[in-house]
Amino acid sequence: MSVGDVKADLRDGNQSLDQAKTTIEGIGAALAELRSLALATLHDSQHPEAKKARSALAEATREVELTLRTVAVAKDRSTAFLKALG
């Protein structure tokens, strides 16, 4: 594999990471809306299932944030490698 091939693959990877970011951001927006509605519905409920639901929504939100951070780091590293190749 030539340097040009590696650079092309890195560019393709970066494009895929951009698409992943867009998709995950969409998921995050939908999750935020769902979370808002669910928390309003569960307001003041002390039922064990309501507590589990709140926790699951918080965990899902955290996973979206972590995934976006991971995608950003991957793109930064890929871009740095691409620049290092010239």
N, C-alpha and C positions, 0 to 999 in steps of 0.2 A: 504494500500500500504506500503510495507516495504522500508527500507532505500536502500536496494539493487535495488528495482524496481525504486525508484526515481533516483538513480545513473545511471541506465541503460537508463532511459528516458532522463536524462541530456546529456549523451553521444550521444544518437540518435539525440537530438536537436543540439548538437555541430556539428555533421556530416552534418546535414541539413544546418546549418549556413555556413559551409565550402563550400557546394555545391552552396548555394545562392551567396556567395562571388565570386566564380568562374564564375557563370552565369552573375552577375552584372559587374564584371570586363570585361567580353567579350562584354557586352552591351556598357560599357564605351569606349572600344577600337573601336568598330564599330561607335559609336557616334563621337569619336574624328576624325576618318577618314572622316565621313560624314560632320562634321563641317568644317574641313579643305577645303574640296572640295566646300562646299556651300559658305564659306567666300571668297574663291578665285573667285568663279563665281559672287558673289555679290559685289566684290571689287569696291569701289567708287560709288556704287549705292545709291542714296538718296531717292529712291522710298519708299513710306510708307510700302509696303509689304516686301521690303528688310529689312527695319528696324525691322519689326515684326519678320521676320525669324531669324535675328541675335539675337534678344532678346529671342526667343523661344529656340534656340540652346544653348544659355548661361544658360537659366533656366534648360534645360534638363541636361546639364553638371553638374550644381550645384546639382540637384536631385540625380544624380549618386553618387557624392561625399558624400552627406548627407546619402544616403542609405548605402554606404560602411561603413561609420562611425557608423551608427546605428547597423549594423551587427557586427562590431568589438566590440562595447560596450556590446551587448547582449552576445557574445561569452565570453568576459572577465568576465562578471558577472556570467554566467553559470559555467565557469571553477572555479571561486572563490567559488561558492556555492558547487560545486562538491568536491573541496579540503576540505572545511569546514565539509563536511559529512564524510570525512576520507577515 
